[in-house]
Amino acid sequence: MAERRRGVKGLGIESLPYRIKMYSNNQVLVPASLVRKLGLRDVVEAQVTIRYAGSEHTFTARLLKTKYTDSRQFTLPKELREKLSIPPGAEVEVVSIKPLKVHE
């Protein structure tokens, strides 16, 4: 029997890299379908590489989760946003997400 899901259909992003808009609170969404595909459900901290304006940048981020979905969000570091002049609502490309710390 197929896995039963609740709520609306997701974004359908199941592979890296992917392009997505940054929220006004400077957070970037990692869709539930991608979290499941990459096995990131129990990951608390990850090394994230993004591409913006043609250059790649890697940083460590906490993967924030909601109560009822598998999706995750991470915040772009303030230093990086200021250095690259990334405004809220800008489109960034997430190139890689590598697990660093798993919830025990």
N, CA, C and O atoms as a Tinker XYZ file with bonds, in Angstrom:
   416  protein
     1  N      0.837000   -1.177000    0.000000    73     2
     2  CA     0.000000    0.000000    0.000000    64     1     3
     3  C      0.885000    1.244000    0.000000    63     2     4     5
     4  O      1.899000    1.283000    0.696000    81     3
     5  N      0.515000    2.236000   -0.759000    73     3     6
     6  CA     1.309000    3.462000   -0.871000    64     5     7
     7  C      1.263000    4.261000    0.428000    63     6     8     9
     8  O      0.291000    4.208000    1.181000    81     7
     9  N      2.351000    5.007000    0.666000    73     7    10
    10  CA     2.419000    5.848000    1.862000    64     9    11
    11  C      1.378000    6.956000    1.761000    63    10    12    13
    12  O      1.289000    7.641000    0.742000    81    11
    13  N      0.593000    7.131000    2.820000    73    11    14
    14  CA    -0.462000    8.144000    2.828000    64    13    15
    15  C      0.106000    9.487000    3.251000    63    14    16    17
    16  O      0.821000    9.574000    4.249000    81    15
    17  N     -0.206000   10.523000    2.506000    73    15    18
    18  CA     0.299000   11.852000    2.817000    64    17    19
    19  C     -0.842000   12.788000    3.116000    63    18    20    21
    20  O     -1.960000   12.596000    2.637000    81    19
    21  N     -0.559000   13.805000    3.909000    73    19    22
    22  CA    -1.551000   14.816000    4.245000    64    21    23
    23  C     -1.173000   16.122000    3.572000    63    22    24    25
    24  O     -0.045000   16.291000    3.108000    81    23
    25  N     -2.124000   17.044000    3.523000    73    23    26
    26  CA    -1.831000   18.393000    3.049000    64    25    27
    27  C     -1.741000   18.513000    1.541000    63    26    28    29
    28  O     -2.162000   17.630000    0.794000    81    27
    29  N     -1.180000   19.634000    1.121000    73    27    30
    30  CA    -1.087000   19.942000   -0.304000    64    29    31
    31  C      0.112000   19.257000   -0.943000    63    30    32    33
    32  O      1.048000   18.846000   -0.258000    81    31
    33  N      0.068000   19.139000   -2.269000    73    31    34
    34  CA     1.172000   18.551000   -3.012000    64    33    35
    35  C      2.383000   19.469000   -2.900000    63    34    36    37
    36  O      2.250000   20.689000   -2.992000    81    35
    37  N      3.550000   18.894000   -2.706000    73    35    38
    38  CA     4.779000   19.669000   -2.524000    64    37    39
    39  C      5.326000   20.235000   -3.819000    63    38    40    41
    40  O      4.661000   20.226000   -4.855000    81    39
    41  N      6.552000   20.727000   -3.738000    73    39    42
    42  CA     7.201000   21.375000   -4.875000    64    41    43
    43  C      7.721000   20.388000   -5.915000    63    42    44    45
    44  O      7.967000   20.774000   -7.058000    81    43
    45  N      7.889000   19.136000   -5.545000    73    43    46
    46  CA     8.357000   18.144000   -6.512000    64    45    47
    47  C      9.851000   18.208000   -6.775000    63    46    48    49
    48  O     10.324000   17.657000   -7.769000    81    47
    49  N     10.596000   18.863000   -5.912000    73    47    50
    50  CA    12.055000   18.940000   -6.060000    64    49    51
    51  C     12.642000   17.713000   -5.377000    63    50    52    53
    52  O     12.470000   17.520000   -4.173000    81    51
    53  N     13.342000   16.876000   -6.162000    73    51    54
    54  CA    13.879000   15.640000   -5.600000    64    53    55
    55  C     15.361000   15.452000   -5.848000    63    54    56    57
    56  O     15.897000   14.376000   -5.582000    81    55
    57  N     16.044000   16.487000   -6.358000    73    55    58
    58  CA    17.477000   16.350000   -6.598000    64    57    59
    59  C     18.179000   17.697000   -6.461000    63    58    60    61
    60  O     17.561000   18.758000   -6.554000    81    59
    61  N     19.469000   17.620000   -6.240000    73    59    62
    62  CA    20.312000   18.808000   -6.178000    64    61    63
    63  C     20.993000   18.975000   -7.517000    63    62    64    65
    64  O     21.212000   17.974000   -8.199000    81    63
    65  N     21.335000   20.154000   -7.928000    73    63    66
    66  CA    20.999000   21.446000   -7.332000    64    65    67
    67  C     19.559000   21.847000   -7.657000    63    66    68    69
    68  O     18.945000   21.314000   -8.582000    81    67
    69  N     19.034000   22.796000   -6.876000    73    67    70
    70  CA    17.706000   23.343000   -7.160000    64    69    71
    71  C     17.699000   24.831000   -6.848000    63    70    72    73
    72  O     18.451000   25.303000   -5.995000    81    71
    73  N     16.841000   25.566000   -7.549000    73    71    74
    74  CA    16.722000   27.011000   -7.355000    64    73    75
    75  C     15.451000   27.296000   -6.566000    63    74    76    77
    76  O     14.403000   26.697000   -6.807000    81    75
    77  N     15.566000   28.234000   -5.606000    73    75    78
    78  CA    14.412000   28.563000   -4.776000    64    77    79
    79  C     14.567000   29.975000   -4.232000    63    78    80    81
    80  O     15.680000   30.466000   -4.045000    81    79
    81  N     13.427000   30.622000   -3.981000    73    79    82
    82  CA    13.451000   31.975000   -3.418000    64    81    83
    83  C     13.686000   31.925000   -1.918000    63    82    84    85
    84  O     13.160000   31.065000   -1.211000    81    83
    85  N     14.494000   32.874000   -1.451000    73    83    86
    86  CA    14.741000   33.010000   -0.023000    64    85    87
    87  C     13.555000   33.746000    0.591000    63    86    88    89
    88  O     13.055000   34.710000    0.012000    81    87
    89  N     13.105000   33.296000    1.758000    73    87    90
    90  CA    11.993000   33.955000    2.441000    64    89    91
    91  C     12.411000   35.321000    2.979000    63    90    92    93
    92  O     13.599000   35.638000    3.033000    81    91
    93  N     11.432000   36.121000    3.373000    73    91    94
    94  CA    11.713000   37.460000    3.906000    64    93    95
    95  C     12.452000   37.403000    5.243000    63    94    96    97
    96  O     13.064000   38.389000    5.654000    81    95
    97  N     12.400000   36.248000    5.929000    73    95    98
    98  CA    13.143000   36.094000    7.183000    64    97    99
    99  C     14.531000   35.485000    6.948000    63    98   100   101
   100  O     15.165000   34.987000    7.878000    81    99
   101  N     14.990000   35.531000    5.694000    73    99   102
   102  CA    16.325000   35.067000    5.283000    64   101   103
   103  C     16.512000   33.557000    5.397000    63   102   104   105
   104  O     17.638000   33.075000    5.516000    81   103
   105  N     15.417000   32.819000    5.362000    73   103   106
   106  CA    15.500000   31.370000    5.400000    64   105   107
   107  C     15.235000   30.778000    4.020000    63   106   108   109
   108  O     14.540000   31.366000    3.192000    81   107
   109  N     15.808000   29.601000    3.800000    73   107   110
   110  CA    15.668000   28.886000    2.531000    64   109   111
   111  C     15.019000   27.537000    2.825000    63   110   112   113
   112  O     15.396000   26.857000    3.779000    81   111
   113  N     14.054000   27.157000    2.014000    73   111   114
   114  CA    13.320000   25.905000    2.192000    64   113   115
   115  C     14.060000   24.728000    1.562000    63   114   116   117
   116  O     14.593000   24.829000    0.457000    81   115
   117  N     14.080000   23.620000    2.282000    73   115   118
   118  CA    14.504000   22.335000    1.728000    64   117   119
   119  C     13.224000   21.507000    1.685000    63   118   120   121
   120  O     12.749000   21.060000    2.729000    81   119
   121  N     12.651000   21.291000    0.485000    73   119   122
   122  CA    11.357000   20.608000    0.368000    64   121   123
   123  C     11.368000   19.195000    0.962000    63   122   124   125
   124  O     12.395000   18.516000    0.961000    81   123
   125  N     10.213000   18.769000    1.466000    73   123   126
   126  CA    10.077000   17.463000    2.109000    64   125   127
   127  C     10.494000   16.322000    1.184000    63   126   128   129
   128  O     11.129000   15.366000    1.630000    81   127
   129  N     10.145000   16.414000   -0.093000    73   127   130
   130  CA    10.501000   15.337000   -1.031000    64   129   131
   131  C     12.018000   15.180000   -1.135000    63   130   132   133
   132  O     12.519000   14.061000   -1.247000    81   131
   133  N     12.750000   16.294000   -1.099000    73   131   134
   134  CA    14.215000   16.249000   -1.166000    64   133   135
   135  C     14.801000   15.754000    0.161000    63   134   136   137
   136  O     15.773000   14.999000    0.165000    81   135
   137  N     14.223000   16.171000    1.269000    73   135   138
   138  CA    14.674000   15.710000    2.590000    64   137   139
   139  C     14.569000   14.190000    2.661000    63   138   140   141
   140  O     15.494000   13.524000    3.124000    81   139
   141  N     13.452000   13.643000    2.205000    73   139   142
   142  CA    13.268000   12.186000    2.215000    64   141   143
   143  C     14.244000   11.505000    1.264000    63   142   144   145
   144  O     14.829000   10.479000    1.611000    81   143
   145  N     14.427000   12.059000    0.072000    73   143   146
   146  CA    15.303000   11.467000   -0.943000    64   145   147
   147  C     16.762000   11.426000   -0.471000    63   146   148   149
   148  O     17.470000   10.448000   -0.711000    81   147
   149  N     17.211000   12.508000    0.210000    73   147   150
   150  CA    18.603000   12.594000    0.667000    64   149   151
   151  C     18.816000   11.994000    2.057000    63   150   152   153
   152  O     19.947000   11.929000    2.537000    81   151
   153  N     17.736000   11.557000    2.702000    73   151   154
   154  CA    17.850000   10.963000    4.029000    64   153   155
   155  C     18.229000   11.967000    5.107000    63   154   156   157
   156  O     19.047000   11.665000    5.976000    81   155
   157  N     17.642000   13.159000    5.059000    73   155   158
   158  CA    17.986000   14.227000    5.996000    64   157   159
   159  C     16.985000   14.379000    7.144000    63   158   160   161
   160  O     17.043000   15.367000    7.875000    81   159
   161  N     16.081000   13.434000    7.314000    73   159   162
   162  CA    15.022000   13.564000    8.329000    64   161   163
   163  C     15.560000   13.805000    9.738000    63   162   164   165
   164  O     14.998000   14.615000   10.475000    81   163
   165  N     16.630000   13.124000   10.126000    73   163   166
   166  CA    17.155000   13.243000   11.487000    64   165   167
   167  C     18.381000   14.149000   11.580000    63   166   168   169
   168  O     19.013000   14.223000   12.634000    81   167
   169  N     18.721000   14.832000   10.501000    73   167   170
   170  CA    19.899000   15.701000   10.487000    64   169   171
   171  C     19.562000   17.041000   11.134000    63   170   172   173
   172  O     18.557000   17.669000   10.803000    81   171
   173  N     20.417000   17.466000   12.058000    73   171   174
   174  CA    20.210000   18.714000   12.783000    64   173   175
   175  C     21.088000   19.829000   12.209000    63   174   176   177
   176  O     20.678000   20.988000   12.153000    81   175
   177  N     22.300000   19.464000   11.783000    73   175   178
   178  CA    23.253000   20.446000   11.269000    64   177   179
   179  C     23.856000   19.910000    9.975000    63   178   180   181
   180  O     24.140000   18.717000    9.861000    81   179
   181  N     24.049000   20.803000    8.998000    73   179   182
   182  CA    24.565000   20.371000    7.704000    64   181   183
   183  C     25.511000   21.407000    7.117000    63   182   184   185
   184  O     25.469000   22.588000    7.462000    81   183
   185  N     26.364000   20.927000    6.221000    73   183   186
   186  CA    27.226000   21.819000    5.452000    64   185   187
   187  C     26.491000   22.084000    4.142000    63   186   188   189
   188  O     26.235000   21.165000    3.364000    81   187
   189  N     26.156000   23.349000    3.908000    73   187   190
   190  CA    25.348000   23.730000    2.753000    64   189   191
   191  C     26.195000   24.556000    1.793000    63   190   192   193
   192  O     26.931000   25.449000    2.213000    81   191
   193  N     26.088000   24.253000    0.512000    73   191   194
   194  CA    26.748000   25.054000   -0.518000    64   193   195
   195  C     25.666000   25.675000   -1.384000    63   194   196   197
   196  O     24.794000   24.981000   -1.908000    81   195
   197  N     25.736000   27.011000   -1.526000    73   195   198
   198  CA    24.781000   27.710000   -2.386000    64   197   199
   199  C     25.531000   28.433000   -3.494000    63   198   200   201
   200  O     26.727000   28.702000   -3.386000    81   199
   201  N     24.804000   28.739000   -4.557000    73   199   202
   202  CA    25.352000   29.538000   -5.653000    64   201   203
   203  C     24.461000   30.760000   -5.802000    63   202   204   205
   204  O     23.237000   30.655000   -5.890000    81   203
   205  N     25.112000   31.932000   -5.828000    73   203   206
   206  CA    24.377000   33.189000   -6.015000    64   205   207
   207  C     25.252000   34.110000   -6.847000    63   206   208   209
   208  O     26.435000   34.283000   -6.552000    81   207
   209  N     24.685000   34.691000   -7.867000    73   207   210
   210  CA    25.397000   35.618000   -8.759000    64   209   211
   211  C     26.678000   34.989000   -9.308000    63   210   212   213
   212  O     27.697000   35.665000   -9.450000    81   211
   213  N     26.619000   33.698000   -9.613000    73   211   214
   214  CA    27.741000   33.033000  -10.262000    64   213   215
   215  C     28.844000   32.530000   -9.348000    63   214   216   217
   216  O     29.794000   31.915000   -9.833000    81   215
   217  N     28.758000   32.766000   -8.035000    73   215   218
   218  CA    29.809000   32.281000   -7.141000    64   217   219
   219  C     29.218000   31.333000   -6.095000    63   218   220   221
   220  O     28.083000   31.502000   -5.651000    81   219
   221  N     30.017000   30.332000   -5.714000    73   219   222
   222  CA    29.579000   29.335000   -4.741000    64   221   223
   223  C     30.143000   29.648000   -3.361000    63   222   224   225
   224  O     31.278000   30.105000   -3.226000    81   223
   225  N     29.328000   29.394000   -2.338000    73   223   226
   226  CA    29.732000   29.645000   -0.956000    64   225   227
   227  C     29.234000   28.504000   -0.081000    63   226   228   229
   228  O     28.095000   28.057000   -0.212000    81   227
   229  N     30.109000   28.035000    0.820000    73   227   230
   230  CA    29.782000   26.929000    1.710000    64   229   231
   231  C     29.765000   27.418000    3.153000    63   230   232   233
   232  O     30.621000   28.204000    3.559000    81   231
   233  N     28.794000   26.953000    3.920000    73   231   234
   234  CA    28.666000   27.344000    5.319000    64   233   235
   235  C     27.962000   26.231000    6.087000    63   234   236   237
   236  O     27.370000   25.328000    5.496000    81   235
   237  N     28.036000   26.312000    7.410000    73   235   238
   238  CA    27.354000   25.358000    8.280000    64   237   239
   239  C     26.024000   25.957000    8.707000    63   238   240   241
   240  O     25.957000   27.124000    9.094000    81   239
   241  N     24.963000   25.153000    8.636000    73   239   242
   242  CA    23.631000   25.656000    8.981000    64   241   243
   243  C     22.871000   24.634000    9.815000    63   242   244   245
   244  O     23.045000   23.427000    9.651000    81   243
   245  N     22.029000   25.134000   10.710000    73   243   246
   246  CA    21.096000   24.275000   11.436000    64   245   247
   247  C     19.893000   24.048000   10.532000    63   246   248   249
   248  O     19.377000   24.990000    9.931000    81   247
   249  N     19.448000   22.807000   10.436000    73   247   250
   250  CA    18.250000   22.502000    9.657000    64   249   251
   251  C     17.056000   22.554000   10.602000    63   250   252   253
   252  O     16.890000   21.688000   11.461000    81   251
   253  N     16.234000   23.577000   10.432000    73   251   254
   254  CA    15.071000   23.791000   11.288000    64   253   255
   255  C     13.896000   22.992000   10.747000    63   254   256   257
   256  O     13.715000   22.899000    9.533000    81   255
   257  N     13.095000   22.413000   11.640000    73   255   258
   258  CA    11.977000   21.592000   11.177000    64   257   259
   259  C     10.668000   22.043000   11.797000    63   258   260   261
   260  O     10.632000   22.673000   12.854000    81   259
   261  N      9.592000   21.698000   11.101000    73   259   262
   262  CA     8.265000   21.977000   11.630000    64   261   263
   263  C      7.733000   20.694000   12.262000    63   262   264   265
   264  O      8.331000   19.627000   12.129000    81   263
   265  N      6.624000   20.813000   12.937000    73   263   266
   266  CA     6.089000   19.678000   13.681000    64   265   267
   267  C      5.499000   18.585000   12.790000    63   266   268   269
   268  O      5.635000   17.401000   13.096000    81   267
   269  N      4.853000   18.966000   11.702000    73   267   270
   270  CA     4.075000   17.994000   10.935000    64   269   271
   271  C      4.600000   17.644000    9.552000    63   270   272   273
   272  O      3.977000   16.834000    8.867000    81   271
   273  N      5.710000   18.211000    9.108000    73   271   274
   274  CA     6.208000   17.889000    7.768000    64   273   275
   275  C      7.669000   17.475000    7.819000    63   274   276   277
   276  O      8.350000   17.688000    8.822000    81   275
   277  N      8.143000   16.886000    6.737000    73   275   278
   278  CA     9.551000   16.508000    6.635000    64   277   279
   279  C     10.410000   17.646000    6.090000    63   278   280   281
   280  O     11.637000   17.538000    6.087000    81   279
   281  N      9.796000   18.725000    5.634000    73   279   282
   282  CA    10.579000   19.822000    5.062000    64   281   283
   283  C     11.458000   20.464000    6.131000    63   282   284   285
   284  O     11.164000   20.386000    7.324000    81   283
   285  N     12.526000   21.090000    5.690000    73   283   286
   286  CA    13.455000   21.778000    6.582000    64   285   287
   287  C     13.713000   23.173000    6.040000    63   286   288   289
   288  O     13.471000   23.453000    4.866000    81   287
   289  N     14.208000   24.043000    6.911000    73   287   290
   290  CA    14.624000   25.382000    6.502000    64   289   291
   291  C     15.965000   25.665000    7.144000    63   290   292   293
   292  O     16.271000   25.154000    8.222000    81   291
   293  N     16.769000   26.487000    6.472000    73   291   294
   294  CA    18.004000   26.959000    7.083000    64   293   295
   295  C     18.127000   28.448000    6.804000    63   294   296   297
   296  O     17.601000   28.955000    5.813000    81   295
   297  N     18.829000   29.137000    7.693000    73   295   298
   298  CA    19.015000   30.577000    7.569000    64   297   299
   299  C     20.364000   30.857000    6.930000    63   298   300   301
   300  O     21.377000   30.279000    7.324000    81   299
   301  N     20.375000   31.750000    5.937000    73   299   302
   302  CA    21.649000   32.174000    5.357000    64   301   303
   303  C     22.355000   33.064000    6.375000    63   302   304   305
   304  O     21.738000   33.988000    6.904000    81   303
   305  N     23.632000   32.809000    6.665000    73   303   306
   306  CA    24.355000   33.624000    7.642000    64   305   307
   307  C     24.383000   35.101000    7.246000    63   306   308   309
   308  O     24.503000   35.444000    6.069000    81   307
   309  N     24.268000   35.961000    8.252000    73   307   310
   310  CA    24.221000   37.402000    8.025000    64   309   311
   311  C     25.468000   37.893000    7.285000    63   310   312   313
   312  O     25.367000   38.725000    6.384000    81   311
   313  N     26.644000   37.380000    7.663000    73   311   314
   314  CA    27.887000   37.805000    7.007000    64   313   315
   315  C     27.835000   37.516000    5.508000    63   314   316   317
   316  O     28.267000   38.334000    4.695000    81   315
   317  N     27.306000   36.350000    5.149000    73   315   318
   318  CA    27.205000   35.960000    3.745000    64   317   319
   319  C     26.195000   36.834000    3.007000    63   318   320   321
   320  O     26.451000   37.270000    1.884000    81   319
   321  N     25.046000   37.091000    3.637000    73   319   322
   322  CA    24.029000   37.952000    3.016000    64   321   323
   323  C     24.577000   39.349000    2.771000    63   322   324   325
   324  O     24.341000   39.940000    1.717000    81   323
   325  N     25.310000   39.875000    3.749000    73   323   326
   326  CA    25.871000   41.223000    3.602000    64   325   327
   327  C     26.991000   41.253000    2.568000    63   326   328   329
   328  O     27.068000   42.173000    1.755000    81   327
   329  N     27.856000   40.246000    2.602000    73   327   330
   330  CA    28.984000   40.170000    1.664000    64   329   331
   331  C     28.507000   40.121000    0.215000    63   330   332   333
   332  O     29.073000   40.782000   -0.656000    81   331
   333  N     27.456000   39.328000   -0.038000    73   331   334
   334  CA    26.952000   39.149000   -1.400000    64   333   335
   335  C     25.787000   40.074000   -1.732000    63   334   336   337
   336  O     25.285000   40.064000   -2.856000    81   335
   337  N     25.357000   40.871000   -0.760000    73   335   338
   338  CA    24.195000   41.767000   -0.926000    64   337   339
   339  C     22.962000   40.992000   -1.394000    63   338   340   341
   340  O     22.315000   41.369000   -2.371000    81   339
   341  N     22.649000   39.916000   -0.694000    73   339   342
   342  CA    21.487000   39.094000   -1.041000    64   341   343
   343  C     20.259000   39.665000   -0.341000    63   342   344   345
   344  O     20.184000   39.633000    0.888000    81   343
   345  N     19.299000   40.185000   -1.095000    73   343   346
   346  CA    18.090000   40.732000   -0.469000    64   345   347
   347  C     17.068000   39.624000   -0.187000    63   346   348   349
   348  O     17.093000   38.585000   -0.847000    81   347
   349  N     16.170000   39.830000    0.783000    73   347   350
   350  CA    15.085000   38.865000    0.997000    64   349   351
   351  C     14.279000   38.711000   -0.296000    63   350   352   353
   352  O     14.016000   39.697000   -0.986000    81   351
   353  N     13.894000   37.501000   -0.618000    73   351   354
   354  CA    13.136000   37.257000   -1.838000    64   353   355
   355  C     14.012000   36.927000   -3.034000    63   354   356   357
   356  O     13.500000   36.604000   -4.106000    81   355
   357  N     15.331000   37.005000   -2.861000    73   355   358
   358  CA    16.243000   36.684000   -3.964000    64   357   359
   359  C     16.218000   35.181000   -4.227000    63   358   360   361
   360  O     15.954000   34.387000   -3.323000    81   359
   361  N     16.492000   34.803000   -5.463000    73   359   362
   362  CA    16.537000   33.389000   -5.809000    64   361   363
   363  C     17.966000   32.888000   -5.669000    63   362   364   365
   364  O     18.892000   33.455000   -6.249000    81   363
   365  N     18.138000   31.818000   -4.894000    73   363   366
   366  CA    19.452000   31.208000   -4.713000    64   365   367
   367  C     19.395000   29.767000   -5.212000    63   366   368   369
   368  O     18.323000   29.168000   -5.302000    81   367
   369  N     20.552000   29.232000   -5.531000    73   367   370
   370  CA    20.632000   27.843000   -5.971000    64   369   371
   371  C     21.336000   27.036000   -4.888000    63   370   372   373
   372  O     22.467000   27.347000   -4.515000    81   371
   373  N     20.682000   26.018000   -4.392000    73   371   374
   374  CA    21.275000   25.138000   -3.387000    64   373   375
   375  C     21.998000   24.035000   -4.149000    63   374   376   377
   376  O     21.373000   23.239000   -4.850000    81   375
   377  N     23.323000   23.994000   -4.006000    73   375   378
   378  CA    24.154000   23.069000   -4.770000    64   377   379
   379  C     24.344000   21.742000   -4.035000    63   378   380   381
   380  O     24.254000   20.675000   -4.642000    81   379
   381  N     24.608000   21.810000   -2.721000    73   379   382
   382  CA    24.778000   20.566000   -1.962000    64   381   383
   383  C     24.389000   20.756000   -0.504000    63   382   384   385
   384  O     24.452000   21.858000    0.041000    81   383
   385  N     23.983000   19.648000    0.111000    73   383   386
   386  CA    23.653000   19.612000    1.538000    64   385   387
   387  C     24.276000   18.333000    2.085000    63   386   388   389
   388  O     23.861000   17.231000    1.727000    81   387
   389  N     25.287000   18.485000    2.963000    73   387   390
   390  CA    25.974000   17.325000    3.534000    64   389   391
   391  C     25.726000   17.274000    5.039000    63   390   392   393
   392  O     26.018000   18.242000    5.741000    81   391
   393  N     25.197000   16.167000    5.544000    73   391   394
   394  CA    24.913000   16.040000    6.973000    64   393   395
   395  C     26.179000   16.160000    7.819000    63   394   396   397
   396  O     27.219000   15.597000    7.476000    81   395
   397  N     26.085000   16.899000    8.927000    73   395   398
   398  CA    27.191000   17.012000    9.875000    64   397   399
   399  C     26.820000   16.419000   11.230000    63   398   400   401
   400  O     27.623000   15.725000   11.854000    81   399
   401  N     25.600000   16.699000   11.679000    73   399   402
   402  CA    25.172000   16.269000   13.009000    64   401   403
   403  C     23.766000   15.681000   12.919000    63   402   404   405
   404  O     22.856000   16.302000   12.370000    81   403
   405  N     23.603000   14.483000   13.463000    73   403   406
   406  CA    22.319000   13.789000   13.424000    64   405   407
   407  C     21.699000   13.807000   14.816000    63   406   408   409
   408  O     22.398000   13.643000   15.816000    81   407
   409  N     20.383000   14.008000   14.875000    73   407   410
   410  CA    19.658000   13.999000   16.150000    64   409   411
   411  C     19.735000   12.613000   16.762000    63   410   412   413
   412  O     19.542000   11.609000   16.076000    81   411
   413  N     20.016000   12.562000   18.047000    73   411   414
   414  CA    20.160000   11.252000   18.717000    64   413   415
   415  C     18.908000   10.839000   19.428000    63   414   416
   416  O     18.867000    9.770000   20.036000    81   415
